């Protein structure tokens, strides 16, 4: 009876939030076509990255595609940022990969392993919801920009390192099957094609209004798959993960891997799971709320930060239960959604809806994609995460003799190295404490959020 009342209250809360958020964001003019087209355009990137991130996580391409479909629907409908695109992100996936690797290294039973992984992802969801309820969202303003730049660089480097290990079979990674030269060639060509296709389309005179509906990453994956299939290239193909041939089989898998084993809930196991859940939570917090600041600057609106955390928590929880991977608000996809003309929350919802349709249509073809193609895609994702603006400004404006800029660079390098060598939590916590100590005693200032507005003489 109590569970029934709780379920009713949660349902009522979600209905009220959806009604308030969606109706408030509606415009008098007909915005439907703008939202549909924007959602369709961004869904190609969401689906492609979802499959790639799922593969990188170790849970399989299906897990990433589930996250790409489920997460944006929930966060766009109920989140604190009106116009956004959430889903699996590179930083969240880097930590998810650590979770999966740790689980398989420490437990022999596959069912127990999958339940342990799902437990961590659900713990992440619960902690995010609690942070929102405790109104912790406003503290995002206290994380220094130099620390953010550093740990994002660290995440990007970890993604590159992980893919290099996969290509060459270094450390704990099994080398991608097939010719090493062929796999390296496919990965490099994939990376180059993602950048070159938009340029080529412009060169041949295709109008911009048409080009924006030709997503280079999605097209690259399709072309590479067709070419390698026709050529009969004998290399490794993408791991699909926990697949199902029918809806009934899918829900059987969901039920089997839901954390129901009593052994999961002893103190030792929970203490094993908690550090990973906290890392995912910290990343989701930073990734989502920092992206919301970017979007707020573009829309001149104000994100309800605690509501955003609660929605991200429910979205990650739903994805976890359905055997997907967790995510956060994605900066590039959110910015792209706005640039494609999104007007209301429907646009973000449609990103998930179209990704789900794509998942249904293309899922049986995912296994035809060679693993090396996703290596190239993930190298691109790592490059997108790494910040280049500070270094560009540092050399452009000749800041080598600027003491304060050198201190900022030192903090960026510190948080980058600690993220790579130790972990993200240590980098953010220690870096933030050290920054505020230095700020108090040495009167240093933080780095700017937008270096396009920086002049040569700045501080």
C-alpha positions as CSV (number, residue, x, y, z in Angstrom):
1,X,0.0,0.0,0.0
2,X,2.9,2.3,0.9
3,X,4.7,1.5,-2.4
4,X,1.5,2.2,-4.3
5,X,1.1,5.6,-2.7
6,X,4.7,6.5,-3.4
7,X,4.3,5.4,-7.0
8,X,1.2,7.6,-7.3
9,X,3.0,10.6,-5.8
10,X,6.0,10.2,-8.2
11,X,3.6,9.8,-11.2
12,X,1.8,13.0,-10.1
13,X,5.0,14.9,-9.6
14,X,6.3,13.9,-13.1
15,X,2.9,14.8,-14.7
16,X,2.9,18.2,-13.0
17,X,6.5,18.9,-14.0
18,X,5.9,17.9,-17.6
19,X,2.7,19.9,-17.8
20,X,4.3,23.0,-16.3
21,X,7.6,22.7,-18.3
22,X,6.2,21.7,-21.6
23,X,3.2,24.1,-21.7
24,X,5.4,27.0,-20.5
25,X,7.9,26.4,-23.3
26,X,5.2,26.3,-26.0
27,X,5.1,29.3,-28.3
28,X,2.0,30.9,-29.9
29,X,3.5,30.3,-33.4
30,X,3.7,26.9,-34.9
31,X,7.0,25.5,-33.6
32,X,6.3,21.9,-34.3
33,X,8.2,21.6,-37.6
34,X,11.3,23.4,-36.1
35,X,11.4,21.0,-33.2
36,X,10.9,17.9,-35.3
37,X,13.7,18.9,-37.7
38,X,16.1,19.9,-35.0
39,X,15.4,16.6,-33.1
40,X,15.9,14.6,-36.2
41,X,19.2,16.3,-37.1
42,X,20.7,15.8,-33.6
43,X,19.4,12.2,-33.2
44,X,21.9,11.0,-35.8
45,X,24.8,12.2,-33.7
46,X,23.1,10.9,-30.6
47,X,22.6,7.4,-32.0
48,X,26.1,7.2,-33.5
49,X,27.8,8.3,-30.3
50,X,25.5,6.2,-28.2
51,X,26.6,3.0,-30.1
52,X,30.3,4.1,-29.9
53,X,30.1,5.0,-26.2
54,X,28.3,1.7,-25.5
55,X,31.2,-0.2,-27.1
56,X,33.7,1.8,-25.2
57,X,32.0,1.2,-21.9
58,X,32.4,-2.6,-22.4
59,X,28.6,-3.1,-22.1
60,X,28.1,-3.2,-25.8
61,X,26.7,-1.0,-28.5
62,X,23.1,-1.8,-27.5
63,X,23.6,-0.3,-24.0
64,X,24.8,3.0,-25.4
65,X,21.9,3.2,-27.9
66,X,19.4,2.5,-25.1
67,X,20.9,5.4,-23.1
68,X,20.9,7.6,-26.2
69,X,17.1,6.9,-26.6
70,X,15.9,6.9,-23.0
71,X,17.9,9.7,-21.3
72,X,17.0,12.7,-23.6
73,X,13.3,12.0,-23.5
74,X,13.2,12.2,-19.7
75,X,15.6,15.1,-19.2
76,X,14.0,17.2,-22.0
77,X,10.5,16.7,-20.6
78,X,11.3,17.2,-16.9
79,X,14.8,18.9,-16.7
80,X,15.7,22.3,-15.5
81,X,17.2,23.4,-18.8
82,X,14.4,24.0,-21.3
83,X,16.3,23.3,-24.5
84,X,18.9,20.6,-24.2
85,X,20.1,17.2,-25.5
86,X,21.2,14.7,-22.9
87,X,22.6,11.2,-23.3
88,X,25.8,9.1,-22.9
89,X,28.8,11.4,-22.9
90,X,32.5,10.8,-23.3
91,X,33.4,11.6,-19.6
92,X,30.5,9.5,-18.2
93,X,31.5,6.6,-20.5
94,X,35.1,6.7,-19.5
95,X,34.1,6.1,-15.9
96,X,31.5,3.5,-17.0
97,X,34.2,1.6,-18.7
98,X,36.2,1.5,-15.4
99,X,33.1,0.1,-13.7
100,X,32.6,-2.6,-16.3
101,X,36.3,-3.6,-16.3
102,X,36.4,-3.7,-12.5
103,X,33.3,-5.8,-12.2
104,X,34.5,-8.4,-14.7
105,X,37.9,-8.6,-13.1
106,X,36.6,-9.1,-9.6
107,X,33.5,-11.4,-10.0
108,X,33.4,-14.6,-12.0
109,X,29.6,-15.0,-12.4
110,X,28.2,-13.0,-15.3
111,X,24.8,-12.5,-13.8
112,X,26.3,-11.1,-10.6
113,X,28.7,-8.9,-12.6
114,X,25.8,-7.4,-14.6
115,X,23.7,-6.9,-11.5
116,X,26.7,-5.2,-9.8
117,X,27.2,-2.8,-12.7
118,X,23.5,-2.0,-12.8
119,X,23.6,-1.4,-9.0
120,X,26.4,1.2,-9.4
121,X,24.4,3.0,-12.2
122,X,21.3,3.0,-10.1
123,X,23.3,4.4,-7.1
124,X,24.5,7.2,-9.3
125,X,20.9,8.0,-10.2
126,X,19.8,8.0,-6.6
127,X,22.6,10.2,-5.5
128,X,21.9,12.7,-8.3
129,X,18.2,12.9,-7.2
130,X,19.2,13.4,-3.6
131,X,21.6,16.2,-4.6
132,X,18.7,17.9,-6.4
133,X,16.4,17.5,-3.5
134,X,19.1,18.9,-1.2
135,X,19.5,21.9,-3.5
136,X,23.2,21.3,-4.2
137,X,23.0,22.5,-7.8
138,X,24.0,26.1,-7.0
139,X,27.4,25.0,-5.8
140,X,28.5,24.5,-9.5
141,X,29.7,28.1,-9.4
142,X,32.4,27.2,-6.9
143,X,34.3,24.8,-9.2
144,X,37.1,26.8,-10.8
145,X,37.2,27.0,-14.5
146,X,40.9,26.0,-14.5
147,X,40.0,22.7,-12.7
148,X,37.2,22.0,-15.1
149,X,39.5,22.6,-18.1
150,X,42.0,20.3,-16.6
151,X,39.8,17.3,-15.8
152,X,38.1,17.5,-19.2
153,X,41.5,17.3,-20.8
154,X,42.2,14.3,-18.6
155,X,39.0,12.6,-19.7
156,X,39.9,13.2,-23.3
157,X,43.4,11.8,-22.9
158,X,41.9,8.7,-21.1
159,X,39.6,8.1,-24.0
160,X,42.5,8.3,-26.4
161,X,44.7,6.0,-24.2
162,X,41.8,3.5,-24.0
163,X,41.5,3.4,-27.8
164,X,45.2,3.0,-28.3
165,X,45.3,0.1,-25.8
166,X,42.5,-1.5,-27.8
167,X,44.3,-1.1,-31.1
168,X,47.6,-2.4,-29.9
169,X,46.4,-4.8,-27.2
170,X,48.2,-3.0,-24.4
171,X,47.7,-3.5,-20.6
172,X,44.5,-5.2,-19.8
173,X,43.0,-4.8,-23.3
174,X,42.7,-7.6,-25.8
175,X,43.9,-6.4,-29.2
176,X,41.2,-5.8,-31.8
177,X,41.1,-8.9,-34.0
178,X,42.5,-8.7,-37.5
179,X,45.4,-7.0,-39.2
180,X,46.9,-4.2,-37.0
181,X,47.7,-2.1,-40.1
182,X,44.2,-2.5,-41.4
183,X,42.6,-1.5,-38.1
184,X,44.8,1.5,-37.8
185,X,44.1,2.5,-41.4
186,X,40.3,2.2,-40.8
187,X,40.4,4.3,-37.6
188,X,42.5,7.1,-39.1
189,X,40.3,7.3,-42.3
190,X,37.2,7.3,-40.1
191,X,38.5,10.2,-38.1
192,X,39.6,12.2,-41.2
193,X,36.3,11.5,-43.0
194,X,34.2,12.9,-40.1
195,X,36.0,16.2,-40.6
196,X,36.3,16.1,-44.4
197,X,32.7,15.2,-45.4
198,X,31.3,18.6,-44.5
199,X,34.1,20.3,-46.4
200,X,33.5,18.1,-49.5
201,X,29.7,18.7,-49.4
202,X,30.3,22.4,-49.3
203,X,32.9,22.2,-52.2
204,X,30.5,20.4,-54.5
205,X,27.9,23.1,-53.9
206,X,25.3,21.4,-51.7
207,X,23.2,24.1,-50.0
208,X,23.7,24.7,-46.3
209,X,20.0,24.0,-45.6
210,X,20.6,20.5,-47.1
211,X,24.1,19.9,-45.6
212,X,22.9,20.3,-42.0
213,X,20.8,17.2,-42.5
214,X,23.8,15.1,-43.6
215,X,25.5,14.3,-40.4
216,X,29.2,13.5,-41.1
217,X,29.7,11.0,-38.3
218,X,26.6,9.0,-39.2
219,X,27.5,9.1,-42.9
220,X,31.1,8.1,-42.2
221,X,30.0,5.0,-40.2
222,X,27.6,3.9,-42.9
223,X,30.1,4.4,-45.7
224,X,32.9,2.6,-43.8
225,X,30.5,-0.3,-43.0
226,X,29.5,-0.7,-46.6
227,X,33.1,-0.5,-47.9
228,X,34.5,-2.9,-45.3
229,X,31.6,-5.3,-45.9
230,X,31.8,-5.3,-49.7
231,X,35.6,-5.7,-49.5
232,X,35.3,-8.6,-47.1
233,X,37.7,-7.1,-44.7
234,X,38.6,-9.6,-42.1
235,X,38.7,-7.5,-38.9
236,X,36.8,-7.5,-35.6
237,X,33.2,-6.2,-35.6
238,X,31.4,-4.3,-32.9
239,X,30.3,-6.0,-29.7
240,X,26.5,-5.7,-29.4
241,X,26.4,-6.6,-25.7
242,X,23.2,-7.9,-24.1
243,X,21.0,-8.2,-27.2
244,X,17.5,-9.6,-27.5
245,X,15.5,-10.9,-30.5
246,X,12.1,-10.0,-29.1
247,X,10.6,-7.6,-26.6
248,X,9.8,-10.5,-24.2
249,X,13.5,-11.6,-24.3
250,X,14.6,-8.1,-23.7
251,X,12.5,-7.8,-20.5
252,X,13.8,-11.2,-19.4
253,X,17.3,-9.8,-19.6
254,X,16.3,-6.6,-17.8
255,X,14.8,-8.7,-15.0
256,X,17.8,-11.1,-14.9
257,X,20.3,-8.3,-14.5
258,X,18.3,-6.1,-12.1
259,X,20.3,-6.0,-8.8
260,X,18.2,-8.5,-6.8
261,X,20.9,-10.8,-5.5
262,X,21.1,-10.4,-1.6
263,X,24.9,-10.7,-1.8
264,X,25.0,-7.4,-3.5
265,X,23.8,-5.5,-0.4
266,X,26.5,-6.4,2.1
267,X,28.8,-3.7,3.4
268,X,31.9,-4.9,1.4
269,X,30.1,-4.8,-2.0
270,X,28.5,-1.5,-1.3
271,X,31.8,0.0,-0.4
272,X,33.3,-1.3,-3.6
273,X,30.4,0.2,-5.6
274,X,30.2,3.6,-3.9
275,X,33.5,5.3,-5.2
276,X,32.4,4.5,-8.8
277,X,28.9,5.8,-8.1
278,X,30.3,9.0,-6.7
279,X,32.6,9.5,-9.7
280,X,29.7,9.1,-12.1
281,X,27.6,11.5,-9.9
282,X,30.4,14.1,-9.9
283,X,30.8,13.9,-13.6
284,X,27.0,14.0,-14.3
285,X,26.8,17.0,-11.9
286,X,29.6,18.9,-13.6
287,X,28.8,17.8,-17.2
288,X,25.1,18.7,-17.0
289,X,25.3,22.0,-15.0
290,X,28.3,23.3,-16.9
291,X,26.5,22.6,-20.2
292,X,23.4,24.3,-18.8
293,X,25.5,27.5,-18.3
294,X,26.5,27.4,-21.9
295,X,22.9,27.0,-23.0
296,X,21.6,29.7,-20.6
297,X,24.1,32.1,-22.2
298,X,22.7,31.3,-25.7
299,X,19.0,31.4,-24.8
300,X,19.3,34.1,-22.1
301,X,17.3,31.9,-19.8
302,X,18.1,30.4,-16.3
303,X,18.4,26.7,-15.7
304,X,16.7,25.3,-12.6
305,X,19.8,23.5,-11.5
306,X,18.2,21.3,-8.8
307,X,15.4,20.2,-11.1
308,X,18.0,19.4,-13.8
309,X,19.8,17.1,-11.3
310,X,16.6,15.3,-10.4
311,X,15.7,14.7,-14.0
312,X,19.2,13.5,-14.9
313,X,19.0,11.1,-11.9
314,X,15.6,9.7,-13.0
315,X,16.9,9.4,-16.6
316,X,20.1,7.6,-15.6
317,X,18.1,5.3,-13.4
318,X,15.7,4.4,-16.2
319,X,18.6,3.8,-18.5
320,X,20.3,1.6,-15.9
321,X,17.2,-0.5,-15.3
322,X,16.9,-1.1,-19.0
323,X,20.5,-2.1,-19.2
324,X,21.8,1.1,-20.8
325,X,24.7,3.3,-19.7
326,X,24.4,6.6,-17.8
327,X,24.7,10.0,-19.3
328,X,24.5,13.7,-18.7
329,X,23.6,16.9,-20.6
330,X,25.8,16.8,-23.7
331,X,27.4,20.2,-24.6
332,X,27.9,19.7,-28.4
333,X,24.5,18.0,-28.9
334,X,22.7,20.7,-26.9
335,X,24.4,23.6,-28.8
336,X,23.7,21.8,-32.1
337,X,20.0,21.5,-31.1
338,X,19.7,25.2,-30.6
339,X,21.6,26.0,-33.8
340,X,19.2,23.7,-35.7
341,X,16.3,25.9,-34.6
342,X,14.8,24.1,-31.6
343,X,12.0,26.1,-30.0
344,X,10.4,24.0,-27.3
345,X,11.1,20.9,-25.1
346,X,9.7,18.8,-27.8
347,X,12.9,19.1,-29.8
348,X,15.0,17.4,-27.1
349,X,12.3,14.7,-26.6
350,X,12.4,14.0,-30.4
351,X,16.2,13.4,-30.2
352,X,15.4,10.4,-28.0
353,X,12.4,9.4,-30.0
354,X,14.3,9.4,-33.3
355,X,17.2,7.7,-31.6
356,X,14.8,5.0,-30.5
357,X,13.4,4.6,-34.0
358,X,17.0,4.5,-35.3
359,X,17.8,1.9,-32.7
360,X,14.9,-0.3,-33.9
361,X,15.7,0.2,-37.6
362,X,19.5,-0.1,-37.5
363,X,20.1,-2.4,-34.5
364,X,20.4,-5.5,-36.7
365,X,23.1,-3.8,-38.8
366,X,25.3,-2.6,-35.9
367,X,27.1,-5.9,-35.8
368,X,28.4,-5.2,-39.4
369,X,30.4,-2.1,-38.2
370,X,34.1,-2.8,-37.7
371,X,35.5,-2.0,-34.2
372,X,38.1,0.2,-35.7
373,X,35.5,2.5,-37.1
374,X,34.3,3.3,-33.5
375,X,37.9,3.8,-32.5
376,X,38.0,6.6,-35.0
377,X,34.7,8.0,-33.7
378,X,35.9,7.9,-30.2
379,X,39.2,9.7,-31.1
380,X,36.9,12.4,-32.4
381,X,34.9,12.4,-29.2
382,X,38.1,12.7,-27.1
383,X,39.2,15.6,-29.2
384,X,35.8,17.3,-28.6
385,X,36.3,16.9,-24.9
386,X,39.8,18.3,-24.7
387,X,39.9,22.1,-24.3
388,X,42.1,24.0,-26.8
389,X,40.9,27.5,-26.2
390,X,43.1,28.3,-23.3
391,X,46.3,27.0,-25.0
392,X,45.4,28.8,-28.2
393,X,45.0,32.1,-26.2
394,X,48.1,31.4,-24.2
395,X,50.3,31.2,-27.3
396,X,48.3,33.7,-29.4
397,X,48.6,36.5,-26.8
398,X,52.1,35.6,-25.6
399,X,51.2,34.8,-22.0
400,X,54.6,33.0,-21.3
401,X,55.8,36.0,-19.3
402,X,52.5,36.5,-17.5
403,X,52.8,35.0,-13.9
404,X,49.1,34.7,-13.3
405,X,48.4,33.0,-16.6
406,X,51.2,30.6,-15.8
407,X,49.6,29.8,-12.5
408,X,46.3,29.1,-14.3
409,X,48.1,26.8,-16.7
410,X,49.7,25.0,-13.7
411,X,46.3,24.3,-12.2
412,X,45.0,23.0,-15.6
413,X,48.1,20.7,-15.9
414,X,47.7,19.5,-12.3
415,X,44.0,18.6,-12.7
416,X,44.7,16.9,-16.0
417,X,47.5,14.8,-14.6
418,X,45.6,13.8,-11.4
419,X,42.6,12.8,-13.5
420,X,44.7,10.6,-15.7
421,X,47.0,9.1,-13.0
422,X,44.6,8.9,-10.0
423,X,41.0,9.7,-10.6
424,X,38.5,12.5,-11.3
425,X,37.3,12.9,-7.7
426,X,40.8,13.6,-6.4
427,X,41.5,16.0,-9.2
428,X,38.4,18.1,-8.6
429,X,38.4,18.1,-4.8
430,X,42.2,18.7,-4.3
431,X,42.4,21.1,-7.3
432,X,39.5,23.2,-6.0
433,X,40.9,23.4,-2.5
434,X,44.3,24.4,-3.7
435,X,42.9,27.0,-6.1
436,X,40.9,28.8,-3.3
437,X,44.0,28.7,-1.0
438,X,46.0,30.3,-3.8
439,X,43.3,32.8,-4.6
440,X,43.2,33.9,-1.0
441,X,47.0,34.3,-0.4
442,X,48.2,35.1,-3.9
443,X,45.2,36.9,-5.3
444,X,45.0,34.9,-8.5
445,X,42.0,34.9,-10.8
446,X,40.2,32.1,-12.6
447,X,40.3,31.5,-16.3
448,X,37.5,32.9,-18.5
449,X,34.7,30.7,-19.8
450,X,34.8,32.3,-23.3
451,X,38.3,33.0,-24.6
452,X,36.8,34.5,-27.8
453,X,36.3,37.7,-25.7
454,X,39.8,37.8,-24.2
455,X,42.1,40.5,-25.2
456,X,45.9,40.2,-25.2
457,X,46.2,42.2,-22.0
458,X,43.7,40.7,-19.6
459,X,44.8,40.5,-15.9
